[in-house]
Amino acid sequence: MVDDQDRFPHIPKDLIEALDKRFPERTPSLNTSLDEIRWKGGERAVVRFLLEQYNRQNETVINKKVLS
């Protein structure tokens, strides 16, 4: 059972696509500073978190439709 603390607002697909495009997965170059790597890693961590939430939300919707 999902607790109210675990619920997350609906995430629109177009938001996920825009964030994924703006903050893509990238391998840093040898010239990239450690601070920049950390900053970019943090940006991408947020996108990965939202992608996971989006996938969970859609899985829940699909499962409810199948089980109904």
Phi, psi and omega in degrees: 000140182270124177283152178302329178293334182273347181289146182229142180302152178305136180248116179289145181300321181295330176293314179300315181297319179294317179294321179296324179287319183287326182235069184287162172291126180219144172271126181292152176278171179293339181273355183285131181288157179298321178298318179293321177300316179296316181298310180295323177297322177294318177301313184291327178299322178294317179297317179298319177300313180294323176299317179296316178297317178300313180297320178296317180298317181287326176296318179297316180297315180296315181297321178295321180293319181291320183283342181283000000 
